[in-house]
Amino acid sequence: MTEIRSQPVYYVALFTIKANSLEEVWAKVPEAMTTHIKRSNELHKKGKLLMAGAFRSSPEEPVSAMGVFYSREDAEEFVKGDPFVLNGIVSEWHVKEWANILKE
């Protein structure tokens, strides 16, 4: 199991996806979705990705998703190699620094 470590700053990769539901994403690009999930799990096992997932949004909004990383480099590498980004399924993305206020 991956060790979860606490640190004062994390890096969040935020994505807006060109779809209004996860079901639509699965229907449009099943291979990209499978690769995205597999890759995310591999990075989690390597200790680079703390957590990831999609926000539960309303049908009027595009799907948004995020990944929380231990370093900016890992977050940016994830974005650059993500199958959604590479296949033009993401309308916008950015990496934000996130301050953790919780202590161990």
Secondary structure, 3 states (H helix, E strand, C coil): CCCCCCCCEEEEEEEEECCCCHHHHHHHCHHHHHHHHHHHHHHHHCCCEEEEEECCCCCCCCCEEEEEECCHHHHHHHHHHCHHHHCCCEEEEEEEEEECCCCC
